[in-house]
């Protein structure tokens, strides 16, 4: 099953990957879910098992960059002087 999951995505650049199948049931049938994308991420619903997931997600490198910079870039900008 782990081998099947490894074939489940395509790396698009250094920070992102696109899932070609549902990460739960490996179905390729999905439809857009929700009104619009949030920060460029597209949520879809699997038409076989009903799982809602992010189709174009951050890969390991992207997640590392996000969490290493999370507090400095997101919350620090919200502070009022």
N, C-alpha and C positions, 0 to 999 in steps of 0.2 A: 504494500500500500504506500509506503514512503517513496518508493521508486515512481509510482504513478503520480504522486504529488509533485515530485521534482520536475516532471514533464508538463506540469499544469500552468506554467507561466513563461512569459517571454520578457527578457530584460530589455528595456527601451533606452536607458541611459545609465549613468553611474548610480542614480538614486531611485529609480522606479522600475516596476515590473507590471505587466498586464496579465491578469489571469485569463486563460483561455477556456477554463472549465471551473465548475463549482468546486471549492475546496472540500466540501463535505461528500458529495455523491459523484463528482467528476462529470456531471452532465454539461454539455456545451450549450444547452438551451437556457437563455436568460433574457430578461427584459429590463429596461431602465426602470428604476424605482425612485420615486420622489420627484419633486418639481424641477430641481436644477442641481448642478454639481456645487459642492462646497470646496472652495480653494482648489478647484481643478480636479477633485476626486469624484468619480462617477460611481454611484451605488446602483446595484442591480439586484434583481430577485431571480433565483433559480426556479425555472418553471417545473422542475421535477420534484425537488424536496422542499422548496419554499425558503431556503436560506437567503438572507439579505447580506450582501458583502460588497466590499469596495473592489471594483474591477481593476482599476489602475492604482495600485497601492505603492507605498514606499518599500524598497527592498531593505536588506540588512544595513547597507551603507547609508541609505537615506534615513532610516530610523536612528542610527547612531548619530548622524549629524543633527537631526531634529532634537533628540533628547539631550545631546551635549550643549545645545544652544537654547533650549526651551526657556529657561528662566531668564536668561539675559535678553533674548529677543522679544518674547511675548509679554511677560509680566512687567518687565522694567519699562516698556513703552507706555503702559497703562497708568503709571504713576503721575500724579499731578504735582507740579512744583509750587 
